[in-house]
């Protein structure tokens, strides 16, 4: 049981592949979050940056799961 390879193998990736995919996703989430913060201060800027990042990442995750239904979710109201 190796914590560095078990999860990547479970999603069909090597450690290196998983590192690249996860890092890319993380950077895109950070960029979307920064855009949302800028939008909060200046409502006329970055009007779709956060929502576009969410939609894109969600679409990629759903496609990667290849039809697998998500059984857990997090719901909240802002």
SEVOMAR-770110 format. One record per atom (N, C-alpha, C): residue number from 1; z, x, y. Coordinates in steps of 0.1 Angstrom, whole numbers, always signed. Atoms other than C-alpha are relative to their C-alpha. Last residue first. Layout:
% SEVOMAR-770110
SITE   resi      up    east   north
SITE    NUM       Z       X       Y
...
This chain:
% SEVOMAR-770110
SITE   resi      up    east   north
SITE     78      -3      -8     -12
SITE     78      -4    -236    +316
SITE     78      +1     -10     +12
SITE     77      +5      +6     -12
SITE     77      -2    -256    +284
SITE     77      +4      +9     +12
SITE     76      -9      +1     -11
SITE     76      +3    -240    +250
SITE     76      -8      -6     +12
SITE     75      +4     +10     -11
SITE     75     -12    -240    +216
SITE     75     +10      +1     +11
SITE     74     -10      -1     -10
SITE     74     -12    -211    +191
SITE     74      -4     -10     +11
SITE     73      +5      -1     -13
SITE     73     -31    -216    +159
SITE     73     +12      +0     +10
SITE     72     -11      -1     -10
SITE     72     -27    -212    +122
SITE     72      -6      +0     +14
SITE     71     -11      +9      +4
SITE     71     -50    -225     +94
SITE     71     +11      +1     +10
SITE     70     -12      -5      -4
SITE     70     -83    -210    +107
SITE     70     +11     -10      -2
SITE     69      -8      +9      -9
SITE     69    -111    -222     +86
SITE     69     +13      +7      +4
SITE     68     -14      +1      +4
SITE     68    -134    -195     +71
SITE     68      +8      -8     +11
SITE     67      -3     +13      +4
SITE     67    -170    -202     +81
SITE     67     +15      -2      -4
SITE     66     +10      +6      +9
SITE     66    -181    -166     +81
SITE     66      +4     -14      -5
SITE     65      -8      +6     +11
SITE     65    -149    -151     +95
SITE     65     -10      -8      -9
SITE     64      -4     -10      +9
SITE     64    -171    -128    +116
SITE     64      +7      -6     -12
SITE     63     +12      -5      +8
SITE     63    -189    -157    +132
SITE     63      +4     +10     -10
SITE     62      +3     +11      +9
SITE     62    -155    -173    +143
SITE     62     -12      +4      -9
SITE     61     -11      +1     +10
SITE     61    -143    -140    +157
SITE     61      -4     -10     -10
SITE     60      +2     -12      +9
SITE     60    -176    -134    +176
SITE     60     +10      -1     -11
SITE     59     +13      +1      +7
SITE     59    -176    -169    +191
SITE     59      -1     +11     -10
SITE     58      -3     +11     +10
SITE     58    -139    -166    +201
SITE     58     -13      -1      -9
SITE     57      -8      -6     +11
SITE     57    -147    -132    +218
SITE     57      +3     -11     -11
SITE     56      +8     -10      +7
SITE     56    -176    -147    +238
SITE     56      +8      +5     -12
SITE     55     +10      +7      +8
SITE     55    -157    -179    +248
SITE     55      -8     +10      -9
SITE     54      -6      +8     +10
SITE     54    -126    -159    +259
SITE     54     -11      -7      -9
SITE     53      -5      -9     +10
SITE     53    -146    -134    +278
SITE     53      +6      -7     -11
SITE     52     +12      -6      +7
SITE     52    -166    -161    +296
SITE     52      +5     +10     -11
SITE     51      +5     +10      +9
SITE     51    -134    -180    +305
SITE     51     -12      +5      -8
SITE     50     -10      +2     +10
SITE     50    -119    -148    +321
SITE     50      -5     -10     -11
SITE     49      -3     -13      +8
SITE     49    -150    -137    +340
SITE     49     +10      -3     -12
SITE     48      +2      +3     +14
SITE     48    -161    -172    +352
SITE     48      +3     +12     -10
SITE     47      -3     +14      +3
SITE     47    -150    -174    +388
SITE     47      -2      -3     -15
SITE     46      -2      +0     +15
SITE     46    -147    -136    +392
SITE     46      +2     -14      -5
SITE     45      +5     -11      +8
SITE     45    -144    -139    +430
SITE     45      +3      -3     -15
SITE     44     +14      +0      -1
SITE     44    -141    -171    +452
SITE     44      -6     +12      -8
SITE     43      +6     +10      +8
SITE     43    -105    -177    +441
SITE     43     -16      +0      +0
SITE     42     +12      +3      -8
SITE     42     -93    -144    +455
SITE     42      -9     -10      -8
SITE     41      -2      -4     -14
SITE     41     -58    -139    +443
SITE     41     -11      -4      +9
SITE     40     -12      +7      -4
SITE     40     -61    -159    +410
SITE     40      +3      +4     +15
SITE     39      +4     +14      -4
SITE     39     -97    -147    +406
SITE     39     +12      -8      +5
SITE     38      +7      -1     -13
SITE     38     -85    -111    +407
SITE     38      -4     -14      +5
SITE     37     -10      -4     -10
SITE     37     -60    -119    +380
SITE     37      -7      +1     +14
SITE     36      -8     +12      -3
SITE     36     -86    -137    +359
SITE     36     +11      +3     +11
SITE     35      +9      +9      -7
SITE     35    -110    -107    +362
SITE     35      +8     -13      +4
SITE     34      +1      -5     -13
SITE     34     -82     -84    +351
SITE     34      -8      -9      +9
SITE     33     -12      +2      -6
SITE     33     -76    -106    +321
SITE     33      +1      +5     +15
SITE     32      -1     +15      -3
SITE     32    -112    -107    +312
SITE     32     +13      -3      +7
SITE     31     +10      +3     -11
SITE     31    -114     -69    +315
SITE     31      +0     -14      +4
SITE     30      -6      -6     -12
SITE     30     -82     -65    +293
SITE     30      -9      -3     +12
SITE     29     -11      +9      -4
SITE     29     -97     -89    +267
SITE     29      +7      +5     +13
SITE     28      +6     +11      -6
SITE     28    -129     -68    +267
SITE     28     +11     -11      +4
SITE     27      +5      -3     -13
SITE     27    -109     -37    +262
SITE     27      -7     -12      +7
SITE     26     -11      -2      -9
SITE     26     -90     -52    +233
SITE     26      -4      +3     +14
SITE     25      -6     +13      -3
SITE     25    -121     -64    +216
SITE     25     +11      +1     +10
SITE     24     +10      +7      -8
SITE     24    -137     -30    +218
SITE     24      +5     -14      +4
SITE     23      +0      -6     -13
SITE     23    -106     -14    +205
SITE     23      -9      -6     +10
SITE     22     -12      +5      -6
SITE     22    -104     -38    +176
SITE     22      +1      +6     +14
SITE     21      +1     +14      -3
SITE     21    -140     -32    +167
SITE     21     +12      -5      +7
SITE     20     +11      +2     -10
SITE     20    -139      +6    +170
SITE     20      +0     -15      +4
SITE     19      -4      -6     -12
SITE     19    -106      +9    +151
SITE     19     -10      -3     +12
SITE     18      -9     +10      -5
SITE     18    -118     -15    +124
SITE     18      +6      +5     +14
SITE     17      +8     +12      -5
SITE     17    -149      +6    +118
SITE     17     +10      -9      +7
SITE     16      +8      -4     -12
SITE     16    -128     +38    +116
SITE     16      -7     -12      +6
SITE     15     -10      -2     -11
SITE     15    -102     +23     +92
SITE     15      -8      +3     +13
SITE     14      -8     -13      +2
SITE     14    -130     +10     +70
SITE     14      +9      +1     +12
SITE     13      +3     -11      -8
SITE     13    -141     -27     +73
SITE     13      +8     +13      -4
SITE     12     +13      -6      +3
SITE     12    -143     -57     +51
SITE     12      -4     +12      +8
SITE     11     +11      +6      -9
SITE     11    -116     -78     +67
SITE     11     -13      +7      -2
SITE     10      +0     +15      +2
SITE     10     -91     -71     +39
SITE     10     -10      -7      +8
SITE      9      +7      +3     +13
SITE      9    -101     -34     +39
SITE      9      -1     -15      -2
SITE      8     +14      -2      -1
SITE      8     -91     -32     +76
SITE      8      -8      -3     -13
SITE      7      +6     +10      -8
SITE      7     -58     -48     +68
SITE      7     -15      +2      +2
SITE      6      -1     +13      +7
SITE      6     -49     -25     +39
SITE      6      -7     -11      +8
SITE      5     +13      +4      +6
SITE      5     -62      +8     +55
SITE      5      +0     -14      -7
SITE      4     +12      -3      -8
SITE      4     -36     +19     +80
SITE      4     -13      -4      -6
SITE      3      +1      +8     -11
SITE      3      -6      +1     +64
SITE      3     -13      +3      +9
SITE      2      +2      -8     -12
SITE      2     -13     +18     +31
SITE      2      -2      -9     +12
SITE      1      +0      +9     -12
SITE      1      +0      +0      +0
SITE      1      +0      +9     +12
